[in-house]
């Protein structure tokens, strides 16, 4: 009997609104046909992004080819907030954290954040980040889409995630007791932002923000793999 998880890993995956009557958007169909070169009858997996998925067959109409399976969400819940960085490096952070299975990803504005987004840019960047996360989840065969939040002030992030630990070179070694992490800008967090909160250090010396966020995500994901 085929292992359901192996089946999930072996087939291309795409997100749909309804597992009972799966339908593809134009962009997903073009990707499957042109990039992955799927032909009618080829196997694939359809998922609702909330842990449920089922085997299907590609074609003009997507034909379900097996029962729906629900994958439990991994524990502990992993959350990473990170200070936005220049260029497309914030996109890279969202992509890699999604591939690693981080549950909640939040761009966080801090006292020393250099990159500042106006309201229009915040909305556009949120749409872009969610699209990048969707593509990364499909590529990594993850039936759980992460929650991608808009740019959030650090105080609001901490209020929503009171167990957050702050990444700081002077902190204690990062361990599994800290599944919620905040990664500051390259200038680090201001002293008042660190006050009264646990601080943890990452491997290496002084890391770029995008490097620190991805390293933190990889370490956090490894706790769940043990």
Number of C-alpha atoms within 10 A of each C-alpha: 3 6 7 13 11 9 15 20 14 13 16 20 26 28 25 19 13 11 19 12 11 19 19 19 10 8 9 15 18 14 13 18 15 11 9 11 10 19 14 12 13 13 21 23 26 30 28 19 19 16 15 16 26 23 23 22 20 22 16 12 12 18 18 20 14 12 12 15 14 14 15 11 13 14 12 16 15 20 22 25 26 29 29 27 20 11 9 9 14 19 20 17 25 29 21 21 26 29 21 20 25 24 20 18 22 23 28 25 24 22 17 14 18 15 13 13 14 7 10 8 12 16 14 12 18 17 15 14 23 20 16 18 26 22 20 21 26 23 15 16 20 25 27 25 24 24 15 19 16 18 23 18 15 21 14 12 18 21 10 10 15 12 15 21 24 26 26 20 17 10 14 13 13 20 13 13 11 18 23 23 26 27 27 29 24 17 13 22 20 13 8 9 16 15 10 7 14 16 21 19 20 21 13 9 8 15 15 15 22 25 15 24 26 21 18 24 25 17 17 27 22 12 14 14 8 5
